[in-house]
């Protein structure tokens, strides 16, 4: 029945394209000419050897997604850890995501540090496009850019004064309101301002079906009771204010400042489905970005970009608003600094040099009960980074060469904390990171590309600090665990080689890339008798293939409408590490064996567009952290392959297939109506074991542009 419905829907879209077809026009956008700002020197996509994916404004507007986490998992092939309750982080190419430590993937806003790894706090309403750079980029961004870089480009001031208001409403009592305005107020001043509010007033319903075949153990992992069930305490509300000012001082000097303020209060965190011990939290983040640019001539440009961010998370003991409730845990993370770029063009080459100075401060407090201080989950710490870098891009005929290097000096200070039995310590690191990339454009639209890049990541404070204990209640059950830091931990380093072939010609596009990463000193944790230890692995390796392809069928047939079939696929050939103590090789946790996105998009000349999009989420391994008393699984349910034994309590999570559908129509040049269906076939799935995601939801929208 589902397959028949899907076939009929795709046939309907194809038929619509023929009904509205007109003669072909040459007015098409060349993706190769898109300037990628993540390169810090504004290179066109065609001159970049590294793997870069662009999520453009049309995908953002037509894929059902309220925040950057939902958008990224649906539009590009990544791994994600996502919880109900506004928390989501991503990983790439075998570098696993983590919601509780620094990520291997850097999240930027307009090329500057975002001050967060939580992508759910970034609404899609402020996003113009997203640049996803896969592979190491430490040569430009330093520590933690081992897996890649996500650069969110926000909306900019336009030459004409314009604005937009969007109202959405639908399933689970969800309402979204977005409003923004922009324009050039004078020959010197441009402005962008906006406000967004997202609200889900009812608890969501979990999906009721599975498109892919599942065995009995896999259904038990999801919980057979969860199908079609209401997930209590999953409501939330989140708002954001944003604004930009750009001022042209004179022909050579330009200044800009932008600010984003995210506020979310009483966001319910339901706890895992099996125990449902609900809490709530407040999230507040302020971002302030500045840029002073000096352009004396066409060949030279200097930019100085100071930035500041502060994110505060307050987690309450329970989800109620009664007098007995209290803030059980809160943290305060500040990230600030200044980044400088100087670009100089000479002949066929562009040289980029710069100096970065970055500081990250972390503070936290925890209470076991109201008024009673308890040990936090990790000590307060400060990270200071001073870096100098240079990169050159050289283009001669059809050959592009990128070569660069970065020198990094990092100091890391852990502050004394009596309850953690941490006396305080400091350390410093120096790393030199080179990179090299080549891209050669062959005749008839073909190209070959290859690159090698190095990256590094320094240990988190909780992994290097002294012994401390946590004794609390988690999901309704007592949780007691000791943590033994390892002061001898070495920073993680990696070397990634990649190469591939691509084709871009008219209506056709594809790219096939192979990558291989040797990851040295990967930090792994191991729990023995309720004590967690941290050690460097002997070695780790991640390799795989990535495929991107699209074809505009309407253009091939000579029509001016757009009927595009597209797809992306990432398959891990290897994702293993070797334990230093036992020399045993194990599969990495939280890494999907495969990820895929594919679909069909149609747009005519009468203001109608529609998209059917699918996401394949491959199987992966996770450690079972849910009490066996609450979960209906047995010892036989645990995974006993990939270097693991039943006693390791690792679960093999099933794969899933999730479809989305949307359709929009411009009633007038100013008014647009639309409908979107997320999780079209009502898949029951998780992005983190034990935390089921929403089932089918329907949203209607109205947008008015002025």
LINKA-V143502 format. One record per residue. N is the residue number from 1. PSI is psi as a letter, one per 20 degrees, with the letter a starting at -180 (NA if undefined). OMEGA is omega in degrees with one decimal (NA if undefined). Layout:
((N,PSI,OMEGA) (N,PSI,OMEGA))
//
This chain:
((1,g,-179.6) (2,g,-179.1) (3,h,178.0) (4,g,-179.8) (5,g,180.0) (6,g,179.3) (7,g,179.3) (8,h,-179.3) (9,g,179.2) (10,h,177.7) (11,h,178.4) (12,g,179.1) (13,g,179.7) (14,g,178.3) (15,g,179.6) (16,h,-179.2) (17,h,179.5) (18,h,-179.8) (19,h,-176.2) (20,j,-174.4) (21,q,176.1) (22,r,-178.6) (23,q,-175.0) (24,q,175.4) (25,q,-179.7) (26,j,-175.8) (27,n,178.0) (28,q,-178.4) (29,p,177.9) (30,o,-176.6) (31,h,-179.2) (32,h,-177.9) (33,i,178.4) (34,p,178.8) (35,p,-177.4) (36,o,-176.4) (37,i,178.6) (38,i,178.0) (39,i,-179.1) (40,j,174.1) (41,j,174.0) (42,l,-179.3) (43,q,172.4) (44,q,-175.7) (45,h,-176.5) (46,i,-178.3) (47,j,-176.3) (48,o,-180.0) (49,h,-177.5) (50,q,-179.0) (51,o,179.7) (52,p,174.8) (53,p,179.9) (54,p,171.9) (55,o,-172.0) (56,r,-173.7) (57,h,-179.7) (58,h,176.0) (59,g,-179.9) (60,h,-176.2) (61,h,-171.5) (62,j,172.6) (63,p,-178.8) (64,o,-179.2) (65,p,-179.6) (66,i,-177.6) (67,r,-174.6) (68,h,178.7) (69,g,178.5) (70,g,-177.6) (71,g,-176.5) (72,g,-178.5) (73,h,-179.7) (74,i,-173.2) (75,i,177.8) (76,q,-171.9) (77,n,-178.2) (78,r,169.0) (79,q,-177.8) (80,q,165.6) (81,o,-175.9) (82,p,179.1) (83,q,162.8) (84,p,-176.5) (85,k,171.1) (86,m,174.0) (87,p,179.4) (88,p,177.2) (89,q,-174.1) (90,r,173.4) (91,r,-177.5) (92,q,169.1) (93,l,176.5) (94,i,172.3) (95,o,-168.3) (96,q,175.1) (97,q,177.5) (98,p,178.3) (99,i,-172.4) (100,j,175.9) (101,r,179.9) (102,q,-175.9) (103,q,172.3) (104,i,-179.5) (105,p,-178.6) (106,p,177.2) (107,p,-178.9) (108,q,169.3) (109,o,-177.2) (110,k,174.2) (111,j,179.7) (112,q,-177.0) (113,p,-176.0) (114,h,-177.4) (115,j,179.3) (116,q,168.8) (117,j,-177.9) (118,n,-174.4) (119,i,-179.6) (120,i,179.9) (121,j,179.3) (122,o,-178.3) (123,q,-179.1) (124,i,-176.2) (125,h,-179.1) (126,i,-170.0) (127,p,173.8) (128,g,173.9) (129,r,178.5) (130,p,173.7) (131,p,178.8) (132,o,179.2) (133,o,-177.8) (134,p,-177.4) (135,r,-173.8) (136,p,177.4) (137,k,179.4) (138,h,179.8) (139,h,179.1) (140,h,-172.8) (141,i,173.0) (142,b,-173.4) (143,q,173.7) (144,i,178.2) (145,l,-176.4) (146,g,-179.2) (147,h,-179.0) (148,a,-177.5) (149,p,172.1) (150,o,-178.5) (151,o,-179.7) (152,o,-179.9) (153,o,-177.4) (154,r,-176.3) (155,q,-176.5) (156,r,177.3) (157,q,179.9) (158,r,-179.2) (159,h,178.4) (160,q,175.8) (161,p,-178.6) (162,r,179.9) (163,r,-176.2) (164,p,174.8) (165,p,179.4) (166,p,176.1) (167,p,178.8) (168,q,176.0) (169,q,-179.5) (170,b,-172.1) (171,q,177.0) (172,k,179.7) (173,k,-176.2) (174,p,173.5) (175,p,176.6) (176,p,176.7) (177,p,178.8) (178,p,176.0) (179,p,177.0) (180,q,178.2) (181,q,-179.6) (182,r,176.8) (183,r,175.5) (184,o,-176.3) (185,h,177.0) (186,a,179.3) (187,i,-179.0) (188,h,-168.8) (189,p,173.1) (190,q,-174.7) (191,q,170.5) (192,p,177.9) (193,q,-179.5) (194,r,178.1) (195,q,175.6) (196,q,177.0) (197,p,177.3) (198,p,-177.2) (199,p,171.6) (200,o,-170.4) (201,i,179.1) (202,q,176.0) (203,q,-176.6) (204,q,176.5) (205,p,178.5) (206,q,179.4) (207,q,-174.0) (208,i,-175.8) (209,r,170.2) (210,p,-179.5) (211,h,-179.2) (212,q,-177.6) (213,p,179.9) (214,q,176.1) (215,r,-174.3) (216,g,-179.5) (217,g,179.9) (218,h,176.2) (219,h,176.7) (220,h,178.2) (221,g,176.9) (222,h,-171.9) (223,o,180.0) (224,h,179.3) (225,i,-173.7) (226,h,-174.3) (227,o,179.6) (228,j,-177.0) (229,q,173.7) (230,p,-179.1) (231,o,-175.3) (232,q,174.9) (233,l,176.9) (234,j,178.2) (235,q,178.6) (236,r,170.7) (237,p,-177.4) (238,p,179.7) (239,q,177.5) (240,p,171.5) (241,p,175.1) (242,q,179.9) (243,q,178.2) (244,q,173.0) (245,p,176.1) (246,p,-176.9) (247,p,176.9) (248,o,-177.3) (249,g,173.3) (250,a,-176.3) (251,i,-175.4) (252,h,-175.4) (253,p,178.5) (254,p,-179.8) (255,q,177.3) (256,q,176.1) (257,q,177.1) (258,q,-177.9) (259,q,177.8) (260,p,177.2) (261,o,179.9) (262,p,-179.9) (263,p,178.8) (264,p,-177.7) (265,q,178.8) (266,l,174.0) (267,o,-176.1) (268,p,174.0) (269,o,-166.2) (270,i,-168.5) (271,r,-178.3) (272,q,-172.3) (273,h,-172.7) (274,h,-177.8) (275,h,173.8) (276,l,173.5) (277,n,-167.9) (278,q,170.8) (279,a,173.8) (280,r,-177.7) (281,r,171.4) (282,q,178.5) (283,p,176.7) (284,p,178.2) (285,p,175.6) (286,p,173.3) (287,p,173.2) (288,p,-179.5) (289,q,176.3) (290,q,174.8) (291,p,172.3) (292,o,-174.8) (293,p,177.4) (294,o,-178.7) (295,n,-176.6) (296,h,178.7) (297,a,-175.4) (298,i,-173.9) (299,i,-175.2) (300,q,177.7) (301,p,176.6) (302,p,175.0) (303,p,174.6) (304,o,-170.9) (305,n,172.2) (306,q,179.7) (307,q,177.9) (308,p,173.7) (309,q,176.0) (310,p,179.0) (311,p,178.6) (312,p,176.3) (313,p,177.8) (314,o,-178.5) (315,p,-177.3) (316,r,-177.0) (317,h,178.9) (318,r,-174.3) (319,j,-177.2) (320,r,177.6) (321,k,-177.3) (322,r,-174.6) (323,h,-178.5) (324,i,-177.7) (325,q,-179.8) (326,r,177.6) (327,o,-177.9) (328,h,179.6) (329,p,173.7) (330,q,175.1) (331,r,-176.6) (332,o,-176.2) (333,p,177.2) (334,p,177.0) (335,p,-175.5) (336,r,-179.2) (337,a,179.2) (338,p,179.2) (339,p,-177.9) (340,q,176.5) (341,p,170.9) (342,p,178.4) (343,q,-179.7) (344,p,178.1) (345,p,173.9) (346,o,-178.4) (347,c,-178.0) (348,j,-174.0) (349,q,171.9) (350,p,-178.6) (351,p,176.1) (352,p,172.3) (353,q,-179.5) (354,r,176.0) (355,p,178.2) (356,p,172.5) (357,o,-174.1) (358,q,176.9) (359,p,174.2) (360,p,178.6) (361,p,178.2) (362,p,175.9) (363,q,177.9) (364,q,176.3) (365,q,178.3) (366,q,174.9) (367,p,176.1) (368,h,170.7) (369,r,-171.6) (370,p,178.7) (371,i,-178.3) (372,o,-178.6) (373,q,177.9) (374,r,-179.5) (375,p,175.3) (376,r,-177.0) (377,i,174.0) (378,q,-176.0) (379,q,172.9) (380,q,-176.7) (381,r,177.4) (382,p,179.8) (383,p,178.0) (384,p,-176.1) (385,p,175.2) (386,p,-172.4) (387,q,172.6) (388,p,-175.1) (389,r,174.9) (390,q,176.6) (391,q,178.7) (392,p,173.5) (393,p,-175.2) (394,p,-179.4) (395,p,176.0) (396,o,-174.6) (397,d,-175.8) (398,j,-176.2) (399,p,173.7) (400,p,179.4) (401,p,173.4) (402,p,176.6) (403,p,-177.6) (404,r,177.9) (405,q,-178.7) (406,p,174.0) (407,p,-173.9) (408,p,172.8) (409,p,-172.8) (410,p,171.8) (411,p,-176.0) (412,p,-178.1) (413,p,175.5) (414,p,-173.5) (415,q,-179.4) (416,p,177.6) (417,o,-173.6) (418,g,-175.8) (419,h,175.9) (420,i,-177.3) (421,k,179.2) (422,o,-177.0) (423,i,-176.2) (424,q,-179.6) (425,r,176.7) (426,q,179.4) (427,r,176.1) (428,q,-176.9) (429,q,173.0) (430,p,178.8) (431,q,177.0) (432,p,-174.4) (433,o,173.9) (434,r,173.9) (435,q,-179.6) (436,p,178.0) (437,q,179.8) (438,q,173.8) (439,p,-178.6) (440,p,179.8) (441,o,-178.8) (442,r,176.8) (443,q,173.6) (444,k,171.2) (445,i,-179.0) (446,q,172.8) (447,q,172.2) (448,q,-177.7) (449,q,179.1) (450,q,178.4) (451,q,172.0) (452,p,-177.7) (453,q,177.3) (454,q,-179.3) (455,r,179.4) (456,r,177.0) (457,p,-179.2) (458,q,-175.4) (459,q,172.0) (460,q,-177.7) (461,h,-176.2) (462,h,-179.8) (463,i,-177.7) (464,i,-175.4) (465,r,-175.3) (466,a,-177.5) (467,p,172.5) (468,r,-176.0) (469,q,172.9) (470,p,-179.2) (471,o,-173.0) (472,a,176.6) (473,p,178.0) (474,p,179.4) (475,k,174.7) (476,j,-177.9) (477,q,177.8) (478,p,178.4) (479,o,178.5) (480,p,179.6) (481,q,175.8) (482,q,-179.6) (483,p,-179.6) (484,o,178.4) (485,r,-178.3) (486,o,-177.3) (487,i,-178.5) (488,j,179.0) (489,p,176.8) (490,q,175.0) (491,q,178.0) (492,q,175.6) (493,q,179.5) (494,q,171.8) (495,p,-178.8) (496,p,173.4) (497,p,175.8) (498,q,177.8) (499,q,-178.4) (500,a,179.3) (501,q,-179.5) (502,r,179.3) (503,p,175.6) (504,o,-179.2) (505,o,177.2) (506,d,-174.8) (507,i,-175.0) (508,q,175.9) (509,p,167.5) (510,q,175.4) (511,p,177.2) (512,p,-175.3) (513,p,171.8) (514,p,178.3) (515,q,178.2) (516,p,-179.0) (517,p,169.7) (518,o,-173.1) (519,o,-177.6) (520,q,175.4) (521,k,175.2) (522,p,-178.9) (523,p,179.9) (524,q,177.6) (525,q,-179.5) (526,p,-177.8) (527,p,178.3) (528,p,178.7) (529,l,176.4) (530,j,173.7) (531,p,-178.6) (532,p,179.4) (533,q,179.6) (534,p,179.5) (535,q,171.7) (536,p,174.9) (537,q,176.6) (538,g,178.8) (539,r,174.6) (540,q,180.0) (541,p,175.1) (542,p,177.5) (543,q,-179.2) (544,a,178.3) (545,q,178.1) (546,p,179.7) (547,p,171.4) (548,p,-179.5) (549,q,174.9) (550,q,175.8) (551,p,175.6) (552,n,-174.8) (553,h,-178.8) (554,g,180.0) (555,h,177.3) (556,h,-179.9) (557,i,176.2) (558,k,-179.2) (559,q,-179.5) (560,i,173.5) (561,r,179.9) (562,p,172.8) (563,n,-172.1) (564,p,170.4) (565,p,-173.1) (566,r,177.9) (567,q,175.0) (568,q,-174.0) (569,p,173.6) (570,p,-179.7) (571,p,180.0) (572,o,175.7) (573,h,179.9) (574,p,173.9) (575,n,-172.5) (576,q,170.6) (577,q,-179.3) (578,p,178.6) (579,p,-177.9) (580,h,-175.1) (581,g,-173.1) (582,i,-175.0) (583,j,-179.2) (584,p,177.6) (585,p,-178.5) (586,q,172.6) (587,q,178.3) (588,q,176.6) (589,q,174.2) (590,k,177.7) (591,p,178.5) (592,p,176.5) (593,h,179.5) (594,q,172.0) (595,q,178.4) (596,q,171.9) (597,p,179.7) (598,r,-179.2) (599,a,179.1) (600,p,-177.3) (601,p,179.8) (602,p,178.2) (603,p,178.6) (604,a,-176.8) (605,j,-178.1) (606,j,175.4) (607,j,179.3) (608,p,175.0) (609,q,179.0) (610,q,-178.3) (611,p,168.9) (612,o,-172.7) (613,q,179.5) (614,q,176.6) (615,p,173.2) (616,p,179.3) (617,o,-174.1) (618,r,179.4) (619,q,177.0) (620,r,-177.7) (621,p,174.2) (622,q,174.5) (623,p,178.7) (624,o,179.8) (625,j,179.1) (626,p,-177.2) (627,p,178.0) (628,h,176.2) (629,h,-178.1) (630,h,-172.0) (631,p,-176.4) (632,l,174.7) (633,r,-179.5) (634,r,178.7) (635,h,-179.2) (636,i,-179.2) (637,i,-174.9) (638,q,-175.7) (639,p,-178.4) (640,l,175.8) (641,r,174.7) (642,k,178.4) (643,j,-177.9) (644,q,174.2) (645,r,-179.2) (646,h,-177.7) (647,i,177.2) (648,i,176.9) (649,l,176.8) (650,p,-179.8) (651,q,173.3) (652,o,-177.1) (653,q,-176.4) (654,r,174.2) (655,r,-176.0) (656,q,177.3) (657,o,-174.0) (658,p,-179.5) (659,q,172.6) (660,q,178.2) (661,q,176.1) (662,q,175.9) (663,p,-177.5) (664,q,179.3) (665,p,176.3) (666,o,-179.6) (667,g,173.7) (668,r,176.2) (669,h,-178.2) (670,h,-171.3) (671,p,-179.0) (672,p,176.2) (673,q,-178.3) (674,r,173.6) (675,q,177.1) (676,q,178.2) (677,o,176.5) (678,q,-177.9) (679,l,-171.5) (680,g,-176.3) (681,j,169.1) (682,l,-180.0) (683,p,171.8) (684,o,-175.2) (685,r,177.7) (686,q,169.0) (687,i,172.9) (688,p,-174.8) (689,p,177.5) (690,i,-176.8) (691,n,-176.1) (692,q,-177.5) (693,r,-177.2) (694,q,173.5) (695,b,-177.1) (696,p,176.2) (697,q,-177.3) (698,p,179.5) (699,p,170.6) (700,q,-176.8) (701,q,173.6) (702,p,179.9) (703,p,176.1) (704,p,-179.8) (705,q,-179.2) (706,NA,NA))
//
